[in-house]
């Protein structure tokens, strides 16, 4: 299967915050479903992460501008329900 063939089979919404939800929130703010789609589109093997927390540090949007994120949590409780979780 080619990497461009990877499509999600189902989708659900986040109910409560976790480290995984935090990273999905950051990818979705930058215009991607998740890390899988980001790596597919940008043709990168690694994503910049904060070593202390493991959260995504920097993402490049499709228009080639960059989003930079803090070490701390950025996804507020009121934003959690907007995060989509894709299953492959």
VENRAVEN-V141580 format. One record per helix or strand of 2 or more residues. SS is the DSSP state (H for helix, E for strand). FROM is the first residue (numbers start at 1). TO is the last residue. If there is no record, write none. Layout:
SS&FROM&TO, SS&FROM&TO
This chain:
H&3&5, E&10&13, H&19&29, H&35&42, E&48&49, E&56&60, E&66&68, H&77&82, E&84&87
